[in-house]
Amino acid sequence: MESFDRFQLGGLALICLKNETKSDAERDLRDLISAAGADMKEKARRERLLRHLESADKGTPLELVKYSL
């Protein structure tokens, strides 16, 4: 979680691998959105990732990485 911004392509997949449920991953992303602070560009990127995760039926980590490409 500390270095989420360093993993532009795989960050969402790593969060999903870290958590056991989709709702846990969504909670982590909400925490990361809050942690973005005044960086509006990064905040918007994280919000897009959250919207994608919420709409994904069965977001396997590989599919989530492909979304980031």
MMTF fields as JSON, N, C-alpha, C and O atoms, coordinates in Angstrom:
{
  "mmtfVersion": "1.0.0",
  "mmtfProducer": "UNKNOWN",
  "numBonds": 275,
  "numAtoms": 276,
  "numGroups": 69,
  "numChains": 1,
  "numModels": 1,
  "chainsPerModel": [1],
  "groupsPerChain": [69],
  "chainIdList": ["A"],
  "bondAtomList": [4, 2, 8, 6, 12, 10, 16, 14, 20, 18, 24, 22, 28, 26, 32, 30, 36, 34, 40, 38, 44, 42, 48, 46, 52, 50, 56, 54, 60, 58, 64, 62, 68, 66, 72, 70, 76, 74, 80, 78, 84, 82, 88, 86, 92, 90, 96, 94, 100, 98, 104, 102, 108, 106, 112, 110, 116, 114, 120, 118, 124, 122, 128, 126, 132, 130, 136, 134, 140, 138, 144, 142, 148, 146, 152, 150, 156, 154, 160, 158, 164, 162, 168, 166, 172, 170, 176, 174, 180, 178, 184, 182, 188, 186, 192, 190, 196, 194, 200, 198, 204, 202, 208, 206, 212, 210, 216, 214, 220, 218, 224, 222, 228, 226, 232, 230, 236, 234, 240, 238, 244, 242, 248, 246, 252, 250, 256, 254, 260, 258, 264, 262, 268, 266, 272, 270],
  "bondOrderList": [1, 1, 1, 1, 1, 1, 1, 1, 1, 1, 1, 1, 1, 1, 1, 1, 1, 1, 1, 1, 1, 1, 1, 1, 1, 1, 1, 1, 1, 1, 1, 1, 1, 1, 1, 1, 1, 1, 1, 1, 1, 1, 1, 1, 1, 1, 1, 1, 1, 1, 1, 1, 1, 1, 1, 1, 1, 1, 1, 1, 1, 1, 1, 1, 1, 1, 1, 1],
  "groupList": [{"groupName": "MET", "atomNameList": ["N", "CA", "C", "O"], "elementList": ["N", "C", "C", "O"], "formalChargeList": [0, 0, 0, 0], "bondAtomList": [1, 0, 2, 1, 3, 2], "bondOrderList": [1, 1, 2], "singleLetterCode": "M", "chemCompType": "L-PEPTIDE LINKING"}, {"groupName": "GLU", "atomNameList": ["N", "CA", "C", "O"], "elementList": ["N", "C", "C", "O"], "formalChargeList": [0, 0, 0, 0], "bondAtomList": [1, 0, 2, 1, 3, 2], "bondOrderList": [1, 1, 2], "singleLetterCode": "E", "chemCompType": "L-PEPTIDE LINKING"}, {"groupName": "SER", "atomNameList": ["N", "CA", "C", "O"], "elementList": ["N", "C", "C", "O"], "formalChargeList": [0, 0, 0, 0], "bondAtomList": [1, 0, 2, 1, 3, 2], "bondOrderList": [1, 1, 2], "singleLetterCode": "S", "chemCompType": "L-PEPTIDE LINKING"}, {"groupName": "PHE", "atomNameList": ["N", "CA", "C", "O"], "elementList": ["N", "C", "C", "O"], "formalChargeList": [0, 0, 0, 0], "bondAtomList": [1, 0, 2, 1, 3, 2], "bondOrderList": [1, 1, 2], "singleLetterCode": "F", "chemCompType": "L-PEPTIDE LINKING"}, {"groupName": "ASP", "atomNameList": ["N", "CA", "C", "O"], "elementList": ["N", "C", "C", "O"], "formalChargeList": [0, 0, 0, 0], "bondAtomList": [1, 0, 2, 1, 3, 2], "bondOrderList": [1, 1, 2], "singleLetterCode": "D", "chemCompType": "L-PEPTIDE LINKING"}, {"groupName": "ARG", "atomNameList": ["N", "CA", "C", "O"], "elementList": ["N", "C", "C", "O"], "formalChargeList": [0, 0, 0, 0], "bondAtomList": [1, 0, 2, 1, 3, 2], "bondOrderList": [1, 1, 2], "singleLetterCode": "R", "chemCompType": "L-PEPTIDE LINKING"}, {"groupName": "GLN", "atomNameList": ["N", "CA", "C", "O"], "elementList": ["N", "C", "C", "O"], "formalChargeList": [0, 0, 0, 0], "bondAtomList": [1, 0, 2, 1, 3, 2], "bondOrderList": [1, 1, 2], "singleLetterCode": "Q", "chemCompType": "L-PEPTIDE LINKING"}, {"groupName": "LEU", "atomNameList": ["N", "CA", "C", "O"], "elementList": ["N", "C", "C", "O"], "formalChargeList": [0, 0, 0, 0], "bondAtomList": [1, 0, 2, 1, 3, 2], "bondOrderList": [1, 1, 2], "singleLetterCode": "L", "chemCompType": "L-PEPTIDE LINKING"}, {"groupName": "GLY", "atomNameList": ["N", "CA", "C", "O"], "elementList": ["N", "C", "C", "O"], "formalChargeList": [0, 0, 0, 0], "bondAtomList": [1, 0, 2, 1, 3, 2], "bondOrderList": [1, 1, 2], "singleLetterCode": "G", "chemCompType": "PEPTIDE LINKING"}, {"groupName": "ALA", "atomNameList": ["N", "CA", "C", "O"], "elementList": ["N", "C", "C", "O"], "formalChargeList": [0, 0, 0, 0], "bondAtomList": [1, 0, 2, 1, 3, 2], "bondOrderList": [1, 1, 2], "singleLetterCode": "A", "chemCompType": "L-PEPTIDE LINKING"}, {"groupName": "ILE", "atomNameList": ["N", "CA", "C", "O"], "elementList": ["N", "C", "C", "O"], "formalChargeList": [0, 0, 0, 0], "bondAtomList": [1, 0, 2, 1, 3, 2], "bondOrderList": [1, 1, 2], "singleLetterCode": "I", "chemCompType": "L-PEPTIDE LINKING"}, {"groupName": "CYS", "atomNameList": ["N", "CA", "C", "O"], "elementList": ["N", "C", "C", "O"], "formalChargeList": [0, 0, 0, 0], "bondAtomList": [1, 0, 2, 1, 3, 2], "bondOrderList": [1, 1, 2], "singleLetterCode": "C", "chemCompType": "L-PEPTIDE LINKING"}, {"groupName": "LYS", "atomNameList": ["N", "CA", "C", "O"], "elementList": ["N", "C", "C", "O"], "formalChargeList": [0, 0, 0, 0], "bondAtomList": [1, 0, 2, 1, 3, 2], "bondOrderList": [1, 1, 2], "singleLetterCode": "K", "chemCompType": "L-PEPTIDE LINKING"}, {"groupName": "ASN", "atomNameList": ["N", "CA", "C", "O"], "elementList": ["N", "C", "C", "O"], "formalChargeList": [0, 0, 0, 0], "bondAtomList": [1, 0, 2, 1, 3, 2], "bondOrderList": [1, 1, 2], "singleLetterCode": "N", "chemCompType": "L-PEPTIDE LINKING"}, {"groupName": "THR", "atomNameList": ["N", "CA", "C", "O"], "elementList": ["N", "C", "C", "O"], "formalChargeList": [0, 0, 0, 0], "bondAtomList": [1, 0, 2, 1, 3, 2], "bondOrderList": [1, 1, 2], "singleLetterCode": "T", "chemCompType": "L-PEPTIDE LINKING"}, {"groupName": "HIS", "atomNameList": ["N", "CA", "C", "O"], "elementList": ["N", "C", "C", "O"], "formalChargeList": [0, 0, 0, 0], "bondAtomList": [1, 0, 2, 1, 3, 2], "bondOrderList": [1, 1, 2], "singleLetterCode": "H", "chemCompType": "L-PEPTIDE LINKING"}, {"groupName": "PRO", "atomNameList": ["N", "CA", "C", "O"], "elementList": ["N", "C", "C", "O"], "formalChargeList": [0, 0, 0, 0], "bondAtomList": [1, 0, 2, 1, 3, 2], "bondOrderList": [1, 1, 2], "singleLetterCode": "P", "chemCompType": "L-PEPTIDE LINKING"}, {"groupName": "VAL", "atomNameList": ["N", "CA", "C", "O"], "elementList": ["N", "C", "C", "O"], "formalChargeList": [0, 0, 0, 0], "bondAtomList": [1, 0, 2, 1, 3, 2], "bondOrderList": [1, 1, 2], "singleLetterCode": "V", "chemCompType": "L-PEPTIDE LINKING"}, {"groupName": "TYR", "atomNameList": ["N", "CA", "C", "O"], "elementList": ["N", "C", "C", "O"], "formalChargeList": [0, 0, 0, 0], "bondAtomList": [1, 0, 2, 1, 3, 2], "bondOrderList": [1, 1, 2], "singleLetterCode": "Y", "chemCompType": "L-PEPTIDE LINKING"}],
  "groupTypeList": [0, 1, 2, 3, 4, 5, 3, 6, 7, 8, 8, 7, 9, 7, 10, 11, 7, 12, 13, 1, 14, 12, 2, 4, 9, 1, 5, 4, 7, 5, 4, 7, 10, 2, 9, 9, 8, 9, 4, 0, 12, 1, 12, 9, 5, 5, 1, 5, 7, 7, 5, 15, 7, 1, 2, 9, 4, 12, 8, 14, 16, 7, 1, 7, 17, 12, 18, 2, 7],
  "groupIdList": [1, 2, 3, 4, 5, 6, 7, 8, 9, 10, 11, 12, 13, 14, 15, 16, 17, 18, 19, 20, 21, 22, 23, 24, 25, 26, 27, 28, 29, 30, 31, 32, 33, 34, 35, 36, 37, 38, 39, 40, 41, 42, 43, 44, 45, 46, 47, 48, 49, 50, 51, 52, 53, 54, 55, 56, 57, 58, 59, 60, 61, 62, 63, 64, 65, 66, 67, 68, 69],
  "secStructList": [7, 6, 6, 4, 4, 4, 7, 6, 6, 6, 2, 2, 2, 2, 2, 2, 2, 2, 7, 1, 1, 2, 2, 2, 2, 2, 2, 2, 2, 2, 2, 2, 2, 2, 2, 6, 6, 6, 7, 2, 2, 2, 2, 2, 2, 2, 2, 2, 2, 2, 2, 2, 2, 2, 2, 7, 1, 1, 7, 7, 2, 2, 2, 2, 2, 2, 2, 2, 7],
  "xCoordList": [0.822, 0.0, 0.869, 0.495, 2.017, 2.875, 3.388, 3.56, 3.632, 4.249, 3.3, 3.747, 2.014, 1.026, 1.321, 1.216, 1.683, 1.924, 3.137, 3.287, 3.996, 5.173, 4.811, 5.578, 3.655, 3.244, 2.058, 0.928, 2.32, 1.268, 0.478, -0.739, 1.136, 0.447, -0.141, -1.22, 0.529, 0.098, -0.51, -0.849, -0.659, -1.142, -2.496, -2.694, -3.43, -4.767, -4.723, -5.386, -3.944, -3.812, -3.172, -3.59, -2.168, -1.511, -2.473, -2.441, -3.323, -4.312, -5.28, -5.647, -5.69, -6.611, -5.947, -6.589, -4.662, -3.948, -3.752, -3.74, -3.602, -3.382, -4.636, -4.54, -5.798, -7.059, -7.77, -7.592, -8.582, -9.327, -10.639, -11.131, -11.21, -12.493, -12.427, -11.564, -13.357, -13.446, -13.751, -13.214, -14.601, -14.946, -13.734, -13.603, -12.855, -11.621, -10.732, -10.147, -10.636, -9.831, -10.428, -9.695, -11.744, -12.399, -12.12, -11.886, -12.145, -11.857, -10.419, -10.173, -9.479, -8.089, -7.963, -7.242, -8.661, -8.602, -9.199, -8.677, -10.282, -10.861, -9.863, -9.753, -9.149, -8.111, -7.009, -6.511, -6.63, -5.596, -6.077, -5.286, -7.354, -7.909, -7.808, -7.421, -8.148, -8.039, -6.594, -6.312, -5.681, -4.263, -3.63, -2.532, -4.299, -3.737, -3.656, -2.88, -4.451, -4.381, -4.687, -5.715, -3.805, -4.026, -3.613, -3.811, -3.053, -2.634, -3.87, -4.227, -4.51, -5.775, -5.625, -6.536, -4.504, -4.288, -4.226, -4.845, -3.479, -3.359, -4.68, -5.06, -5.366, -6.661, -7.647, -8.376, -7.674, -8.562, -8.199, -9.085, -6.906, -6.472, -6.955, -7.448, -6.814, -7.255, -8.768, -9.278, -9.489, -10.954, -11.376, -12.34, -10.672, -10.963, -10.728, -11.515, -9.647, -9.368, -10.479, -10.891, -10.96, -12.037, -13.31, -13.971, -13.663, -14.864, -14.74, -15.704, -13.542, -13.335, -13.486, -14.143, -12.906, -13.003, -14.45, -14.897, -15.183, -16.594, -17.427, -18.367, -17.083, -17.875, -17.396, -18.101, -16.228, -15.684, -16.435, -16.625, -16.862, -17.559, -16.618, -16.806, -15.626, -14.627, -13.265, -12.606, -12.855, -11.594, -10.399, -9.918, -9.914, -8.689, -7.536, -7.607, -6.489, -5.367, -4.827, -4.476, -4.753, -4.243, -5.165, -4.685, -6.463, -7.41, -7.294, -7.422, -7.057, -6.948, -5.672, -5.666, -4.592, -3.375, -3.615, -3.148, -4.334, -4.615, -5.42, -5.241, -6.295, -7.072, -6.143, -6.396, -5.09, -4.166, -3.283, -2.687, -3.193, -2.335, -2.929, -2.357],
  "yCoordList": [-1.188, 0.0, 1.255, 2.273, 1.184, 2.364, 2.83, 4.029, 1.901, 2.24, 2.018, 1.724, 2.151, 1.901, 2.714, 2.193, 3.969, 4.843, 4.425, 4.88, 3.584, 3.117, 2.032, 1.758, 1.416, 0.299, 0.72, 0.289, 1.562, 2.119, 1.042, 1.161, 0.015, -1.014, -2.117, -2.625, -2.488, -3.641, -3.332, -4.252, -2.063, -1.7, -2.29, -2.793, -2.233, -2.763, -4.276, -4.821, -4.95, -6.396, -6.768, -7.734, -6.017, -6.303, -6.126, -6.898, -5.115, -4.911, -6.089, -6.553, -6.571, -7.71, -8.983, -9.798, -9.152, -10.316, -10.232, -11.251, -9.027, -8.805, -9.126, -9.565, -8.906, -9.056, -10.344, -10.881, -10.828, -12.058, -11.81, -12.692, -10.624, -10.342, -9.051, -8.199, -8.94, -7.74, -6.519, -5.437, -6.684, -5.552, -5.077, -3.883, -5.993, -5.598, -4.77, -3.77, -5.196, -4.458, -3.073, -2.092, -2.993, -1.699, -0.776, 0.419, -1.331, -0.531, 0.006, 1.167, -0.851, -0.4, 0.731, 1.701, 0.603, 1.664, 2.959, 4.04, 2.863, 4.082, 4.738, 5.963, 3.925, 4.465, 5.144, 6.201, 4.534, 5.118, 6.414, 7.337, 6.488, 7.723, 8.835, 9.957, 8.533, 9.527, 9.945, 11.107, 8.986, 9.267, 10.082, 10.61, 10.196, 10.958, 12.438, 13.163, 12.897, 14.294, 15.273, 15.165, 16.221, 17.304, 16.942, 17.742, 15.775, 15.358, 14.898, 13.72, 15.827, 15.551, 14.546, 13.756, 14.562, 13.619, 12.185, 11.277, 11.997, 10.662, 10.243, 9.074, 11.169, 10.868, 10.403, 9.432, 11.083, 10.71, 9.332, 8.544, 9.036, 7.718, 6.618, 5.585, 6.838, 5.841, 5.687, 4.582, 6.775, 6.694, 5.894, 5.131, 6.054, 5.262, 3.775, 2.93, 3.465, 2.071, 1.502, 0.357, 2.287, 1.832, 1.589, 0.568, 2.502, 2.312, 1.057, 0.309, 0.83, -0.374, -1.627, -2.583, -1.633, -2.79, -3.037, -4.184, -1.982, -2.133, -2.74, -3.493, -2.413, -2.898, -4.255, -4.893, -4.692, -5.974, -7.133, -7.189, -8.064, -9.247, -10.13, -10.34, -10.627, -11.492, -10.971, -11.536, -9.918, -9.279, -10.081, -9.929, -10.946, -11.665, -10.682, -9.71, -10.906, -9.964, -9.668, -8.524, -10.675, -10.438, -9.502, -8.61, -9.69, -8.802, -7.387, -6.429, -7.241, -5.917, -5.215, -3.996, -5.97, -5.372, -4.904, -3.831, -5.688, -5.306, -4.011, -3.206, -3.802, -2.553, -1.35, -0.291, -1.51, -0.41, -0.06, 1.016, -0.965, -0.704, 0.343, 0.705],
  "zCoordList": [0.0, 0.0, 0.0, -0.584, 0.648, 0.754, -0.6, -0.82, -1.5, -2.786, -3.956, -5.065, -3.728, -4.779, -6.031, -7.142, -5.875, -7.024, -7.844, -8.978, -7.315, -8.053, -9.055, -9.978, -8.884, -9.73, -10.589, -10.355, -11.584, -12.417, -13.16, -13.299, -13.628, -14.4, -13.533, -13.837, -12.488, -11.711, -10.365, -9.621, -10.031, -8.705, -8.364, -7.258, -9.302, -9.049, -8.869, -7.986, -9.707, -9.576, -8.246, -7.608, -7.825, -6.547, -5.378, -4.419, -5.457, -4.392, -4.342, -3.263, -5.515, -5.541, -5.027, -4.364, -5.334, -4.817, -3.304, -2.613, -2.808, -1.373, -0.555, 0.591, -1.146, -0.425, -0.798, -1.892, 0.138, -0.11, -0.835, -1.538, -0.677, -1.311, -2.115, -1.904, -3.031, -3.852, -2.982, -3.223, -1.985, -1.111, -0.308, -0.036, 0.071, 0.764, -0.165, 0.251, -1.428, -2.405, -2.648, -2.766, -2.723, -2.909, -1.723, -1.901, -0.529, 0.67, 0.625, 0.952, 0.217, 0.095, -0.926, -0.697, -2.044, -3.053, -2.522, -2.798, -1.768, -1.173, -0.219, -0.171, 0.527, 1.42, 0.613, 0.999, -0.507, -1.36, -2.012, -2.208, -2.347, -2.901, -1.871, -2.199, -0.65, 0.423, 0.654, 0.944, 0.524, 0.763, -0.359, -0.187, -1.505, -2.625, -2.31, -2.932, -1.347, -0.923, -2.03, -2.698, -2.225, -3.182, -4.606, -5.521, -4.81, -6.148, -6.927, -6.9, -7.613, -8.288, -9.426, -9.671, -10.118, -11.21, -10.675, -11.231, -9.6, -9.006, -8.368, -8.438, -7.761, -7.163, -8.237, -8.03, -9.374, -10.473, -11.021, -11.352, -11.119, -11.605, -10.672, -11.123, -9.394, -8.416, -8.424, -8.239, -8.634, -8.721, -9.951, -9.883, -11.077, -12.27, -12.001, -12.427, -11.295, -10.951, -10.072, -10.255, -9.13, -8.252, -9.06, -8.868, -9.952, -10.78, -11.63, -11.795, -12.17, -12.978, -12.114, -12.525, -10.962, -10.071, -9.674, -9.646, -9.368, -8.98, -10.111, -9.857, -11.351, -12.482, -13.01, -13.792, -12.6, -13.085, -12.458, -11.243, -13.315, -12.811, -12.002, -10.804, -12.675, -12.028, -12.432, -13.305, -11.808, -12.164, -11.716, -10.593, -12.61, -12.281, -12.354, -13.106, -11.602, -11.61, -13.009, -13.295, -13.89, -15.234, -16.016, -16.717, -15.907, -16.587, -16.056, -16.818, -14.773, -14.176, -14.638, -14.805, -14.847, -15.38, -16.807, -17.188, -17.602, -18.977, -19.02, -19.933, -18.055, -18.001, -17.848, -18.423, -17.089, -16.829, -18.017, -18.053, -18.993, -20.157, -21.001, -22.03]
}
